[in-house]
Amino acid sequence: MTTVYLDTDYLIDQIFWQHVGILRDRLDAQCFAETMYAEPAQVLHIGEDRAGMLMPRLDELVALSIDGRFVENFNRMQALWFSIAHVVTPFVKTSPIRTSPTQRATAIPSLPRVRRFAPLHKEAQGR
């Protein structure tokens, strides 16, 4: 079993750029995400073959994360994440309800929150 945590601001930003043709801003993307994704936390069953294919990518992503050189490793980490997301996205549950841009309220853009993520359990820290 592998657990992946995504920063909410990062995820909303990615959703915005993925659907830039229908979204006005990142706050609009947040409303879209809340409508589109059925559950904020999901257990995905992707199958043994897919999981095995992802392990080297996940291992490298973890190693780069532990390294702590996020600026230097940014492009590689992005590439790894996108290759992982490409495999798991079809398994993410979405809601059949969609709202059009005209149905969503006008939003005022704001700066993303600044925060550092750390493992919740000592076992996950690997130190």
C-alpha positions as CSV (number, residue, x, y, z in Angstrom):
1,M,0.0,0.0,0.0
2,T,1.3,3.5,-0.9
3,T,-0.1,6.7,0.4
4,V,0.2,9.9,-1.6
5,Y,-0.5,13.3,-0.1
6,L,-1.1,16.3,-2.4
7,D,-1.0,19.9,-1.3
8,T,-4.5,21.3,-1.9
9,D,-3.1,24.5,-3.4
10,Y,-0.9,22.5,-5.8
11,L,-3.8,20.3,-6.8
12,I,-6.2,23.2,-7.4
13,D,-3.5,24.9,-9.5
14,Q,-3.1,21.7,-11.6
15,I,-6.9,21.4,-12.1
16,F,-7.0,25.1,-13.1
17,W,-4.4,24.5,-15.8
18,Q,-5.9,21.2,-17.0
19,H,-9.3,22.9,-17.5
20,V,-8.1,26.5,-18.3
21,G,-10.5,26.6,-21.2
22,I,-13.5,26.6,-18.9
23,L,-12.3,28.1,-15.6
24,R,-11.8,31.8,-14.9
25,D,-9.3,31.6,-12.0
26,R,-8.0,29.3,-9.3
27,L,-10.9,29.9,-7.0
28,D,-13.2,28.8,-9.8
29,A,-11.0,25.7,-10.0
30,Q,-11.6,25.0,-6.3
31,C,-15.4,25.1,-6.8
32,F,-15.0,22.9,-9.9
33,A,-12.8,20.4,-7.9
34,E,-15.3,20.3,-5.0
35,T,-18.1,19.5,-7.5
36,M,-16.1,17.1,-9.6
37,Y,-14.3,14.9,-7.1
38,A,-16.6,12.7,-5.1
39,E,-14.3,12.2,-2.1
40,P,-11.2,14.3,-1.0
41,A,-9.5,11.1,0.1
42,Q,-9.8,7.9,-1.9
43,V,-8.5,4.4,-1.8
44,L,-7.6,3.4,-5.4
45,H,-7.2,-0.2,-6.5
46,I,-5.0,0.0,-9.6
47,G,-4.0,-3.6,-9.9
48,E,-0.7,-5.3,-9.2
49,D,0.8,-4.7,-12.7
50,R,0.2,-0.9,-12.6
51,A,1.4,-0.7,-9.0
52,G,4.6,-2.6,-9.9
53,M,5.1,-0.2,-12.8
54,L,4.8,2.8,-10.5
55,M,7.1,1.6,-7.8
56,P,10.4,2.9,-9.4
57,R,8.8,6.3,-10.0
58,L,7.4,6.5,-6.5
59,D,10.8,5.4,-5.0
60,E,12.6,8.1,-7.0
61,L,10.1,10.7,-6.0
62,V,10.5,9.8,-2.3
63,A,14.3,9.9,-2.6
64,L,14.1,13.3,-4.2
65,S,11.7,14.5,-1.5
66,I,14.0,13.3,1.3
67,D,16.9,15.0,-0.4
68,G,15.2,18.3,0.3
69,R,16.6,20.1,-2.7
70,F,13.2,21.0,-4.1
71,V,14.4,23.8,-6.3
72,E,17.1,21.8,-8.0
73,N,14.9,18.7,-8.3
74,F,11.7,20.5,-9.2
75,N,11.5,19.5,-12.9
76,R,12.3,15.8,-12.2
77,M,9.8,15.7,-9.4
78,Q,7.1,17.3,-11.6
79,A,7.9,14.7,-14.4
80,L,7.7,11.8,-11.9
81,W,4.4,13.1,-10.4
82,F,2.8,13.6,-13.9
83,S,3.8,10.1,-14.9
84,I,2.3,8.7,-11.7
85,A,-0.9,10.8,-12.1
86,H,-1.3,9.7,-15.7
87,V,-1.6,6.1,-14.4
88,V,-3.8,6.6,-11.3
89,T,-6.2,9.4,-12.6
90,P,-8.5,7.0,-14.4
91,F,-9.2,5.3,-11.1
92,V,-10.1,8.5,-9.2
93,K,-13.8,8.6,-8.5
94,T,-15.6,11.7,-9.8
95,S,-19.1,13.0,-9.4
96,P,-21.5,12.8,-12.4
97,I,-22.7,16.4,-11.5
98,R,-21.0,19.1,-13.5
99,T,-21.6,22.8,-13.4
100,S,-21.0,25.2,-16.2
101,P,-18.8,28.3,-15.8
102,T,-21.9,30.5,-15.9
103,Q,-23.4,28.6,-12.9
104,R,-20.4,29.2,-10.7
105,A,-20.0,32.4,-8.7
106,T,-17.5,35.0,-9.6
107,A,-14.4,34.5,-7.5
108,I,-11.6,36.9,-6.4
109,P,-8.1,35.5,-6.9
110,S,-5.9,35.1,-3.8
111,L,-2.3,34.1,-3.0
112,P,-1.8,30.4,-2.2
113,R,-1.2,29.4,1.4
114,V,2.4,28.7,2.4
115,R,2.9,25.6,4.4
116,R,5.3,22.7,4.7
117,F,4.1,19.1,4.7
118,A,5.6,16.5,7.0
119,P,4.7,12.9,7.7
120,L,2.2,12.5,10.5
121,H,3.7,9.3,11.9
122,K,7.3,8.7,13.0
123,E,7.3,5.5,10.9
124,A,6.8,7.5,7.8
125,Q,9.7,9.9,8.5
126,G,12.2,7.2,7.7
127,R,14.8,8.6,10.2
